[in-house]
Amino acid sequence: MLGNGLPPEDYDFRGMSGGPMLTVVEHNGIRSWRLAGILYRGPNPVDEDGVPAIAGLEIMTARRADFILPDGHLDIGRWDDLNLSSGGAR
């Protein structure tokens, strides 16, 4: 994005929470972007116990956009109906 190429291994993605996760969709040969969710956890060089992350495996976690209410809260009732863990999200 800034012309610097890909970030180095174990790059610290801190500060991305709350940002959009986008997906590319294609319909009738036309590609567009759509909101997939809101990031709430990004890859970290180490986990909560200080164990190094798996090199090259950078997992970002997002709440699905269709569960987000207009006020920004997670639709817990609908989430629970599908037996998904809310993980304390608000």
Secondary structure, DSSP 8 states (H G I E B T S, - for coil): --SS-S--TT---TT-TT-EEEEEEEETTEEEEEEEEEEEE---SB-TTS-B--TT----EEEEGGGB-TTS-B-HHHHHHTT---TT--
